[in-house]
Amino acid sequence: MLRPGRKWITALMVAALLALPGVSWGGGFGYGGFNGELGLRFGYGKSTQKASVHLYSVLPRWGIFLVRPGTYPSIGGLAVSFVLEGIISAAQAEGDGAEIGITPMLKVALPLGARAMLFVEGGAGLISESFDSPAVAHAFNFTPQIGGGIDIALTSRLAFTAAYRFRHSSNAGLYKENPAFNCNFFHAGISYFY
């Protein structure tokens, strides 16, 4: 359930999108003509166990299509992209702090008509976590993650993105102490396809 403050932020974001001048809401959006994407997502994450950790994140992204939708050797119109995603988070835990990292991923997308695209994406990256929590034993960790979402066309090249991601964070047994830190993430943002 959204808290009152989050309801207002969500309502303001939707109102701002609807008020954009000159938006034709996806007119001319053509996945087959794109070579890549640039994006900026905002995320909220909450730990699933062991300790209470809340993450407020900014996630810049760059991706390149390996297989564009509707082109050979695409299977069933699927698109496949390589994506490089950064993350900078403010962490609220026993001792507040931050995290910064980078994750290479594969994104598999299925166009839904001309104005939306469902996707699944996942990968494993590196992260530095500097906040005090029993869930995080060391500053250097690996972050395997997987999730899915939807890109909804706003203009001929711009799309609104909403996504969910499950992220695991641990040191992969490099150190004796390895409590592992699992997190549910919710993302929203904008993607520019070029």
Buried (B, 14 or more C-beta within 10 A) or exposed (E): EEEEEEEEEEEEEEEEBEEEEEEEEBEEBBBEEBEBBEBEBBBBBEBBEBBEBBBBBBBBBEBEBEBBBBEEEBEEBBBBBBBBBBBEBBBBBEEEBBBEBEBEBBBBBBBEEEBBBEBBBBBBBEBEBEBEBEBBBBEEBBBBBBBBBBBBBBBEBBBBBEBEBBBBBBBEEEEEEBBBBBBBBBBBBBBBBE
